[in-house]
Amino acid sequence: MLMLANSIKLAIASGCLVWVLWVLRRGRFSALETSWAVFCTSMGLVLLHEVFSDVLGQYALLLGMAGGATCSVFYLYARALFRPAAQIGWPHLLLVSGIFLPSVIKRGLLFFGDPNWTASAGFAVIDDTLGSFQILLSSTALLLSFAEAGRGFANTNGSERHLRLAFLGAFGVCVSVCMVLPVRETLSANAEYLAQSICALSIFAVSSVALVFRLQNPLTKTGERLRARQSEMTSDDLALGQRIETLFRDEALHLNAELKVADIARRLMEPEYRISRAITAGLGEANFNRLANRYRIDHACALLTDPIATPRPILDIALDSGFASLGPFNRAFKARTGLTPRQYRSQANWRDTGAVSAE
């Protein structure tokens, strides 16, 4: 059991090294990538400290100094992951320092201090004070990390919501198992060590997937601007929005890949700015493209699940639905449904087959 736990921790440490090298090679040091690289560095050193502490002896304290940064930097990573254009300012650095420095001071005193003094009652008081302060701030950082994933959750859907659920689930379960639940008291030392290893692997895996997803699907401030515009909605915006919806439903304008706001404005004999405002404030859409893509995706879903028509290539369906190429169609489709077009059709076929079998 101990060997398995150590193998898991070494595998995670290797993964951390790969991520750090990837960030350095990529050369883009945004808040997201920088916080992830620092977190991986800290986590990797902590895991090496836990595996090799008996072998390294006193020098293991030097590796352990990095442990204090893990929770705080993970909060910075969660913040950058779930906030559009997140920046790292002095309050965040102060929180990181408050968690990181007690660990450095404690282990520095143990490494460089007089062994007689570090064994005294005076040092025990300093140790307890530093430990309590670090636990308080670490718990705060963990709660903030959890809160970041839940920030704006009600306004998410599709893949974004799935990502947040996976993040909240893995993070919540692992923190509960390692720090809160009384189940720890019923486990042997080796079993608890293995449980911690599995939790570390879960958090590392989910966080890695989250990074890849966010790099491919960056957040914007559109949602925040949208809520502000919706608060300013007027009856005129709502009425014009309904006219726009009727135009889309009745005349299928969205099937034209070249459709623009100006085209809608001409059809309804309204200024372009009023059309844009009606779409965001009156209809609650992020922008004109989101509105058009909503209708286009609904049209594509109907084509993908048509039980009578012969299955058609995905590209043909994308073009017939008003998309100019396959890439934007796939991205828009998955953002709205949480599935790729091929997966969506396969699930529909599976449901139809199951219904026929049941009859």
C-alpha positions as CSV (number, residue, x, y, z in Angstrom):
1,M,0.0,0.0,0.0
2,L,2.8,2.4,0.9
3,M,4.6,1.5,-2.3
4,L,1.5,2.2,-4.4
5,A,1.0,5.5,-2.7
6,N,4.6,6.6,-3.3
7,S,4.3,5.5,-7.0
8,I,1.2,7.7,-7.4
9,K,3.0,10.6,-5.8
10,L,6.0,10.2,-8.0
11,A,3.8,10.0,-11.1
12,I,2.1,13.2,-10.1
13,A,5.5,14.9,-9.5
14,S,6.6,13.9,-12.9
15,G,3.4,15.3,-14.4
16,C,4.0,18.5,-12.5
17,L,7.5,18.8,-14.1
18,V,6.1,18.2,-17.5
19,W,3.6,21.0,-17.0
20,V,6.2,23.4,-15.8
21,L,8.5,22.7,-18.7
22,W,5.5,23.1,-21.1
23,V,4.6,26.6,-19.6
24,L,8.3,27.7,-19.9
25,R,8.5,26.4,-23.5
26,R,5.2,28.1,-24.4
27,G,6.5,31.4,-23.1
28,R,3.1,32.9,-22.3
29,F,2.9,33.9,-18.7
30,S,-0.6,35.0,-18.1
31,A,-2.1,34.8,-14.6
32,L,-3.6,31.4,-15.5
33,E,-0.4,29.8,-16.8
34,T,1.9,31.4,-14.3
35,S,-0.2,30.4,-11.3
36,W,-0.5,26.8,-12.7
37,A,3.3,26.6,-13.2
38,V,4.0,27.8,-9.6
39,F,1.3,25.4,-8.3
40,C,2.8,22.5,-10.1
41,T,6.3,23.4,-8.8
42,S,5.1,23.6,-5.3
43,M,3.0,20.4,-5.5
44,G,5.8,18.5,-7.1
45,L,8.3,19.5,-4.4
46,V,5.8,18.7,-1.6
47,L,5.2,15.2,-3.1
48,L,8.9,14.6,-3.4
49,H,9.3,15.7,0.2
50,E,6.7,13.2,1.4
51,V,8.2,10.3,-0.6
52,F,11.9,10.9,0.2
53,S,11.8,12.6,3.6
54,D,13.4,9.6,5.3
55,V,16.2,9.4,2.7
56,L,17.0,13.1,2.7
57,G,16.9,13.6,6.4
58,Q,17.4,17.2,7.5
59,Y,17.5,18.3,3.8
60,A,13.9,17.3,3.4
61,L,13.1,20.5,5.2
62,L,14.2,22.5,2.2
63,L,11.7,20.7,0.0
64,G,9.0,21.0,2.6
65,M,9.4,24.8,2.5
66,A,7.4,24.8,-0.8
67,G,4.5,23.1,0.8
68,G,3.0,26.3,2.2
69,A,2.5,27.8,-1.3
70,T,0.4,24.9,-2.6
71,C,-3.0,26.0,-1.2
72,S,-2.6,29.7,-1.8
73,V,-1.3,29.4,-5.3
74,F,-4.1,26.9,-6.1
75,Y,-6.5,29.7,-5.1
76,L,-4.8,32.0,-7.6
77,Y,-5.1,29.3,-10.2
78,A,-8.8,28.8,-9.5
79,R,-9.3,32.5,-9.7
80,A,-7.6,32.8,-13.1
81,L,-9.5,29.7,-14.3
82,F,-13.0,31.0,-13.5
83,R,-12.6,34.8,-13.9
84,P,-12.3,36.6,-17.2
85,A,-9.0,38.5,-17.6
86,A,-8.0,37.8,-13.9
87,Q,-5.0,39.7,-12.7
88,I,-2.8,39.0,-9.7
89,G,-2.5,42.0,-7.4
90,W,-1.0,42.8,-4.1
91,P,-3.9,41.5,-2.0
92,H,-3.5,38.1,-3.6
93,L,0.3,38.1,-3.2
94,L,-0.2,39.1,0.5
95,L,-2.4,36.0,1.0
96,V,0.1,33.8,-0.7
97,S,2.9,35.3,1.5
98,G,0.8,34.8,4.6
99,I,0.5,31.1,3.9
100,F,3.9,30.5,2.4
101,L,6.1,32.4,4.9
102,P,5.1,30.5,8.1
103,S,6.2,27.3,6.4
104,V,9.5,28.8,5.3
105,I,10.2,30.3,8.7
106,K,9.4,27.1,10.6
107,R,11.5,24.8,8.4
108,G,14.2,27.4,8.1
109,L,14.5,27.5,11.9
110,L,14.6,23.8,12.1
111,F,17.2,23.5,9.4
112,F,19.5,26.4,10.4
113,G,18.7,26.7,14.1
114,D,20.4,25.2,17.2
115,P,18.9,21.7,17.8
116,N,18.8,22.5,21.5
117,W,16.7,25.6,21.0
118,T,14.4,24.0,18.5
119,A,13.6,21.3,21.1
120,S,12.8,23.9,23.7
121,A,9.4,25.0,25.0
122,G,10.0,28.5,23.5
123,F,10.3,27.1,20.0
124,A,7.2,24.9,20.5
125,V,5.2,28.1,21.2
126,I,6.5,29.7,17.9
127,D,5.8,26.5,16.0
128,D,2.2,26.3,17.3
129,T,1.6,30.0,16.5
130,L,3.0,29.7,13.0
131,G,1.1,26.5,12.4
132,S,-2.2,28.0,13.6
133,F,-1.7,31.1,11.4
134,Q,-0.9,28.9,8.4
135,I,-3.9,26.6,8.9
136,L,-6.3,29.6,9.2
137,L,-5.0,31.2,5.9
138,S,-4.8,27.8,4.1
139,S,-8.4,27.1,5.0
140,T,-9.4,30.5,3.7
141,A,-7.6,29.9,0.4
142,L,-9.3,26.5,0.0
143,L,-12.7,28.1,0.6
144,L,-11.9,30.8,-1.8
145,S,-10.8,28.3,-4.4
146,F,-14.1,26.4,-4.0
147,A,-16.1,29.7,-4.3
148,E,-14.3,30.7,-7.5
149,A,-15.6,27.6,-9.3
150,G,-19.1,28.3,-8.1
151,R,-18.9,32.0,-9.2
152,G,-21.5,32.6,-11.9
153,F,-22.4,28.9,-12.0
154,A,-26.1,29.6,-12.6
155,N,-25.3,31.4,-15.8
156,T,-23.2,28.6,-17.3
157,N,-24.3,25.7,-19.5
158,G,-22.8,22.9,-21.6
159,S,-19.2,22.1,-21.3
160,E,-18.5,25.1,-19.0
161,R,-21.0,23.8,-16.5
162,H,-19.6,20.2,-16.7
163,L,-16.1,21.6,-16.1
164,R,-17.2,23.4,-13.0
165,L,-19.1,20.5,-11.7
166,A,-16.1,18.2,-12.1
167,F,-13.8,20.8,-10.4
168,L,-16.2,21.3,-7.5
169,G,-16.8,17.6,-7.1
170,A,-13.1,16.5,-7.1
171,F,-12.0,19.5,-5.0
172,G,-14.8,19.2,-2.5
173,V,-14.5,15.4,-2.0
174,C,-10.7,15.4,-1.8
175,V,-10.6,18.3,0.7
176,S,-13.3,16.7,2.8
177,V,-11.5,13.3,2.9
178,C,-8.1,14.8,3.7
179,M,-9.1,17.5,6.1
180,V,-12.6,17.3,7.4
181,L,-14.3,13.9,7.4
182,P,-13.9,11.6,10.5
183,V,-13.2,8.7,8.2
184,R,-9.5,9.5,8.6
185,E,-9.7,8.3,12.2
186,T,-10.7,4.9,11.1
187,L,-7.9,4.4,8.6
188,S,-4.4,3.0,9.2
189,A,-1.5,5.3,8.6
190,N,-0.7,3.6,5.3
191,A,-4.4,3.6,4.2
192,E,-4.6,7.3,5.0
193,Y,-1.4,8.0,3.1
194,L,-2.8,6.1,0.1
195,A,-6.1,8.1,0.3
196,Q,-4.1,11.3,0.3
197,S,-2.2,10.1,-2.8
198,I,-5.4,9.3,-4.7
199,C,-6.9,12.7,-3.7
200,A,-3.8,14.5,-5.0
201,L,-4.0,12.6,-8.2
202,S,-7.7,13.5,-8.6
203,I,-7.1,17.2,-8.1
204,F,-4.1,17.2,-10.4
205,A,-6.0,15.4,-13.1
206,V,-9.1,17.6,-13.0
207,S,-7.0,20.7,-12.8
208,S,-4.9,19.7,-15.8
209,V,-8.1,19.0,-17.8
210,A,-9.5,22.4,-16.7
211,L,-6.3,24.2,-17.9
212,V,-6.6,22.6,-21.3
213,F,-10.3,23.4,-21.6
214,R,-9.8,27.0,-20.5
215,L,-7.0,27.6,-23.0
216,Q,-9.3,26.4,-25.7
217,N,-12.3,28.2,-24.3
218,P,-11.2,31.4,-22.7
219,L,-13.6,33.4,-20.6
220,T,-14.6,36.9,-21.6
221,K,-16.4,39.7,-19.8
222,T,-19.4,39.3,-22.0
223,G,-21.4,37.7,-19.3
224,E,-20.8,40.6,-16.9
225,R,-21.6,43.2,-19.5
226,L,-24.7,41.2,-20.4
227,R,-26.1,41.3,-16.9
228,A,-25.5,45.0,-16.8
229,R,-27.4,45.5,-20.0
230,Q,-30.3,43.3,-18.9
231,S,-30.7,45.5,-15.9
232,E,-31.3,48.4,-18.2
233,M,-33.9,46.6,-20.4
234,T,-36.9,48.6,-21.5
235,S,-40.3,47.6,-22.9
236,D,-39.1,48.8,-26.3
237,D,-36.1,46.5,-26.2
238,L,-38.3,43.6,-25.3
239,A,-40.8,44.4,-28.1
240,L,-38.0,44.8,-30.7
241,G,-36.4,41.6,-29.5
242,Q,-39.6,39.7,-30.1
243,R,-39.8,41.1,-33.6
244,I,-36.2,39.9,-34.2
245,E,-37.1,36.4,-32.9
246,T,-40.2,36.3,-35.2
247,L,-38.0,37.3,-38.2
248,F,-35.6,34.4,-37.5
249,R,-38.4,31.9,-37.0
250,D,-40.5,32.8,-39.9
251,E,-37.9,33.6,-42.5
252,A,-34.9,31.4,-41.4
253,L,-32.4,34.3,-41.9
254,H,-29.9,32.5,-39.8
255,L,-29.3,30.0,-42.6
256,N,-27.4,32.7,-44.4
257,A,-23.7,32.5,-43.3
258,E,-23.2,36.2,-44.3
259,L,-26.0,37.5,-42.2
260,K,-25.1,40.7,-40.3
261,V,-26.8,43.1,-37.8
262,A,-27.2,45.6,-40.7
263,D,-29.4,43.0,-42.6
264,I,-31.7,42.7,-39.6
265,A,-31.8,46.5,-39.2
266,R,-32.8,47.0,-42.8
267,R,-35.6,44.4,-42.7
268,L,-37.1,45.9,-39.5
269,M,-36.3,49.5,-40.5
270,E,-34.5,50.2,-37.2
271,P,-31.0,51.6,-36.4
272,E,-28.3,49.0,-35.9
273,Y,-27.6,50.1,-32.4
274,R,-31.2,49.4,-31.4
275,I,-31.0,46.0,-33.0
276,S,-27.8,45.2,-31.0
277,R,-29.4,46.5,-27.8
278,A,-32.6,44.5,-28.3
279,I,-30.6,41.4,-28.8
280,T,-28.5,41.8,-25.6
281,A,-31.0,43.6,-23.3
282,G,-34.3,42.4,-24.7
283,L,-33.4,38.8,-25.6
284,G,-30.6,38.2,-23.1
285,E,-28.2,37.0,-25.7
286,A,-24.5,37.9,-25.5
287,N,-24.4,39.3,-29.0
288,F,-25.8,38.9,-32.5
289,N,-23.6,35.9,-33.3
290,R,-24.8,34.0,-30.3
291,L,-28.4,34.6,-31.3
292,A,-27.9,33.5,-34.9
293,N,-25.9,30.5,-33.7
294,R,-28.7,29.5,-31.4
295,Y,-31.1,29.1,-34.3
296,R,-28.4,27.5,-36.5
297,I,-27.6,24.9,-33.9
298,D,-31.3,24.1,-33.4
299,H,-31.6,23.7,-37.2
300,A,-28.5,21.4,-37.2
301,C,-29.9,19.3,-34.3
302,A,-33.1,18.7,-36.4
303,L,-31.0,17.6,-39.4
304,L,-28.8,15.4,-37.3
305,T,-31.7,13.6,-35.7
306,D,-34.0,13.3,-38.7
307,P,-35.2,9.7,-38.6
308,I,-36.2,9.7,-42.3
309,A,-33.3,11.4,-44.1
310,T,-30.2,9.5,-45.0
311,P,-27.3,10.4,-42.6
312,R,-25.4,13.3,-44.1
313,P,-21.8,14.4,-43.6
314,I,-21.3,16.8,-40.7
315,L,-19.8,19.4,-43.0
316,D,-22.9,19.4,-45.2
317,I,-25.1,19.9,-42.2
318,A,-22.8,22.7,-40.9
319,L,-23.1,24.5,-44.3
320,D,-26.8,24.0,-44.6
321,S,-27.3,25.4,-41.0
322,G,-25.6,28.7,-41.9
323,F,-22.0,28.1,-40.9
324,A,-19.2,29.0,-43.3
325,S,-16.9,26.2,-42.2
326,L,-16.7,23.1,-39.9
327,G,-14.5,24.5,-37.1
328,P,-16.9,27.3,-35.9
329,F,-19.8,24.9,-36.2
330,N,-18.2,22.3,-34.0
331,R,-17.2,24.8,-31.4
332,A,-20.6,26.5,-31.3
333,F,-22.5,23.2,-31.3
334,K,-20.5,21.8,-28.3
335,A,-20.8,25.1,-26.4
336,R,-24.6,24.9,-26.7
337,T,-25.2,21.2,-26.3
338,G,-22.1,19.9,-24.5
339,L,-21.6,17.4,-27.2
340,T,-19.9,17.3,-30.6
341,P,-22.3,16.9,-33.6
342,R,-21.2,13.3,-34.1
343,Q,-21.8,12.5,-30.5
344,Y,-25.2,14.2,-30.6
345,R,-26.3,12.1,-33.6
346,S,-25.0,8.9,-32.0
347,Q,-26.9,9.5,-28.8
348,A,-30.1,10.3,-30.8
349,N,-29.6,7.1,-32.9
350,W,-29.1,5.1,-29.7
351,R,-32.3,6.5,-28.1
352,D,-34.3,5.7,-31.3
353,T,-32.9,2.2,-31.4
354,G,-33.7,1.7,-27.8
355,A,-37.2,2.9,-28.2
356,V,-37.8,0.5,-31.2
357,S,-36.4,-2.4,-29.2
358,A,-38.6,-1.6,-26.3
359,E,-41.7,-1.7,-28.5
